[in-house]
Each structure stands twice: as C-alpha cells, then as structure tokens.
Amino acid sequence: MLNDEQKLRIPLLLFSLLAIATFSAKTGLANGQPTSNDQKENAITIKEIPAFDVIGISARTDNAKEATAQGIIGRQWHRFIDEGLGDKIPDKTGSNLYAVYSEYASDHNGEYTFMVGAPVKPGTAAPAGMALRRIPAGKYAVITTERGPFPKVIPEAWLRIFKLEDEGKLKRMYKTDFELYDERALDPQNGQVDIYIGVK
C-alpha cells in the first residue's frame, strides 16, 4: 500500500509545466479572456495564521530559471520523494507537505529560496543536509485551486494571483508564501491545493 508521500509523487514534467505556465503570466496569459475564476478573484479569503516551522530541502532559484530545463523545483520534489526524505524529518506535526517560497531578493523577477518539506514541532533541529524554515505569523491571502489535474489547476491559480497583483487587489509582502498539500492533493490528477500568499 502506498504511503502519503508516495501518493503525492508528482512527475517532473508536471512541475516543469507548472513553472512554465505560472511564470509566463507576464507574457500575456494573465490578461487573456475572462474565465470562470473572475468571481473568485473579487473575493479573496484572508487568514491570520500563527507561526510554524517546516523542515525540508531548499535551494535558490528564480522564475526565469524555472521556465527552463535548468529549473530546480521539480528536481527538489523528486529528490524529496525518491529519497524518502519525509521519513527522515523528526517530530512532524502532521502528514501534510509544504512548498515554501521565501527570502525573496525583490519581487517575482528576483531570486528566492524554494523549500519542500513537512511541518515540525517548535524547537526541532533540522537533520544534516536539510534546513529549517519558520513560516511567520501574519495575514495570508488564501487562493484555492480548482479540483483537477495539477498541471492545469495550479498554474491557473498562480495566474489569478499574478492578475490580482497587477490589478492592485493583492498587496504581496514578498517575505514568505507557501502551497499546502494535504489529503486533497493525494491524487495529482484530481487534486486541490491551497496557496497562501503573505500580504500587507
């Protein structure tokens, strides 16, 4: 029987498609014809969340790199799953996985640190080769993807985020953002993900 991490295995192609679609937003995709998401764009859910810690593997990247074969996001996911790194994280507080975007050099055009990992108890030390990232308490806009294939619904959600930002409806902090992969994400062909965007 597959464990949760194996069920969450997502092919490199999926994340390559995600990166290309997401970060090509500025080339006009976000300004296309109206979609069924228009109503959702006008009703942003804001949540205040407490701080929590995530341990996982991280690397620096930028959106231009992620739109090429040199992107590291897909490779990080593959390494995390293939090497069973989730099993090596101590004191986990649940089975959810997180994709964390932090340490932004500027905005979506600059470098940032990408991490894939799991939530842990406060004070947990990161094992060798891994890193600890604190998700700061604060206000987050929560964008929930449609349910469907990840290569379709996750890029669509990020395009909505870029569009909201361009229209001045989303004031991003560019401190920490994250994607939450919970039980709704077990089937990447018919899954759903929450994207938390730190806002002012």
C-alpha positions in Angstrom: 0.0 0.0 0.0 1.3 3.4 -0.9 2.1 5.9 1.9 1.0 9.5 1.7 4.3 10.7 0.3 4.3 8.1 -2.5 0.7 9.1 -3.3 1.9 12.7 -3.6 4.6 11.7 -6.1 4.3 14.3 -8.9 6.3 13.9 -12.1 9.0 16.3 -13.1 7.0 17.1 -16.2 4.1 18.4 -14.0 6.3 20.9 -12.2 8.0 21.9 -15.4 4.6 22.6 -16.9 3.6 24.4 -13.7 6.8 26.6 -13.8 6.4 27.5 -17.5 2.7 28.3 -17.2 3.0 30.1 -13.9 5.9 32.3 -14.7 4.8 33.1 -18.3 2.0 35.1 -16.7 3.7 38.4 -17.6 3.7 37.5 -21.3 0.0 37.9 -21.6 -1.6 34.7 -20.3 -2.9 36.6 -17.2 -4.5 39.2 -19.4 -6.5 36.9 -21.6 -10.2 36.4 -21.9 -12.3 36.3 -18.8 -12.6 32.9 -17.1 -14.9 31.3 -14.6 -12.4 32.3 -11.9 -13.4 36.0 -12.2 -15.8 35.9 -9.3 -13.1 34.2 -7.1 -10.7 37.0 -8.0 -13.1 39.5 -6.4 -13.4 37.5 -3.1 -10.0 37.0 -1.6 -10.0 34.9 1.6 -7.6 36.4 4.2 -6.5 34.3 7.1 -4.4 35.2 10.2 -2.1 32.2 10.9 0.3 31.5 13.7 3.9 30.9 13.1 5.0 27.3 12.4 8.2 25.5 11.4 8.9 23.4 8.3 12.0 21.2 7.8 12.9 20.1 4.3 15.3 20.7 1.5 15.9 24.1 -0.1 17.7 25.8 -2.9 17.9 29.2 -4.5 16.2 29.8 -7.8 14.3 32.4 -9.8 11.3 32.4 -12.1 13.4 32.8 -15.3 15.3 29.6 -14.4 12.2 27.7 -13.5 10.8 28.4 -17.0 13.7 26.4 -18.5 15.2 23.0 -18.3 17.5 24.3 -15.5 14.6 24.7 -13.0 15.2 23.2 -9.6 11.6 23.0 -8.2 10.8 19.7 -10.0 14.1 18.2 -9.1 13.6 19.2 -5.4 10.2 17.4 -5.3 11.7 14.3 -7.0 14.6 14.2 -4.6 12.3 14.7 -1.6 10.0 11.8 -2.7 12.6 9.5 -4.2 15.0 9.6 -1.3 12.2 9.3 1.3 13.3 12.5 3.0 10.0 13.0 4.6 10.6 9.9 6.7 13.9 11.4 7.9 12.3 14.6 9.3 11.9 14.3 13.1 8.9 15.4 15.2 6.5 16.0 12.4 3.2 17.5 13.4 1.2 16.0 10.5 1.3 14.3 7.1 0.9 17.5 5.0 3.6 18.7 2.8 4.6 22.3 2.1 6.2 24.1 -0.8 7.6 27.3 0.7 8.8 30.3 -1.2 10.9 32.7 0.9 14.0 35.0 1.1 12.8 37.0 -2.0 15.5 39.2 -3.4 12.9 41.6 -4.7 9.6 40.6 -6.4 8.6 37.8 -8.8 11.5 38.8 -11.0 14.2 38.2 -8.4 15.7 35.1 -6.7 14.0 33.3 -3.9 14.5 30.2 -1.8 12.3 27.3 -2.6 11.8 24.5 0.0 9.8 21.3 0.0 9.2 19.8 3.5 6.9 18.9 6.4 5.7 20.8 9.5 7.5 20.1 12.7 7.2 20.8 16.5 8.8 24.1 17.7 12.4 23.7 18.6 13.1 20.7 16.3 16.5 20.7 14.8 17.0 20.1 11.1 18.9 16.9 10.2 22.1 17.1 8.3 21.5 18.2 4.7 18.2 19.8 5.5 17.1 23.2 6.5 14.6 24.7 9.0 12.2 27.5 7.8 9.9 29.4 10.1 6.6 30.4 8.4 6.0 33.8 10.1 2.7 34.6 11.7 0.6 37.1 9.9 -2.0 37.8 7.2 -2.2 35.5 4.2 -4.4 35.6 1.2 -5.6 32.0 0.5 -6.1 31.0 -3.1 -7.6 27.6 -3.5 -7.1 25.8 -6.8 -10.0 24.2 -8.7 -10.1 20.4 -8.3 -8.4 18.8 -11.3 -5.1 17.8 -12.8 -2.2 19.7 -11.1 -0.6 20.8 -14.4 -3.9 22.7 -15.1 -5.3 23.9 -11.8 -2.1 25.0 -10.0 -0.8 27.3 -12.9 -4.4 28.7 -13.2 -4.3 29.6 -9.6 -0.9 31.3 -9.8 -2.1 33.2 -12.9 -5.0 34.5 -10.8 -2.5 35.6 -8.1 -0.4 37.5 -10.7 -3.5 39.1 -12.2 -4.8 40.2 -8.7 -1.4 41.7 -8.0 -1.3 43.5 -11.3 -4.7 45.0 -10.7 -3.7 46.2 -7.2 -6.1 43.9 -5.4 -3.3 41.8 -3.8 -0.5 43.6 -1.9 2.1 41.0 -1.6 4.8 41.1 1.2 7.3 39.0 -0.8 8.5 37.5 2.5 7.0 34.0 2.7 4.4 32.2 0.6 3.5 28.6 0.6 1.5 25.8 -1.0 -0.3 23.4 1.2 -0.5 19.8 0.0 -3.0 17.9 2.3 -5.3 15.0 1.8 -7.0 16.8 -1.1 -3.7 16.5 -3.0 -3.3 12.8 -2.8 -4.4 12.4 -6.4 -2.4 14.8 -8.6 -4.8 14.1 -11.5 -7.8 15.2 -9.5 -6.4 17.2 -6.6 -6.7 20.6 -4.9 -4.1 22.8 -3.3 -4.3 25.9 -1.1 -1.8 28.7 -1.9 -1.0 31.1 0.9 0.3 34.5 -0.1 1.8 36.8 2.5 0.0 40.2 2.3 0.4 43.6 3.8 
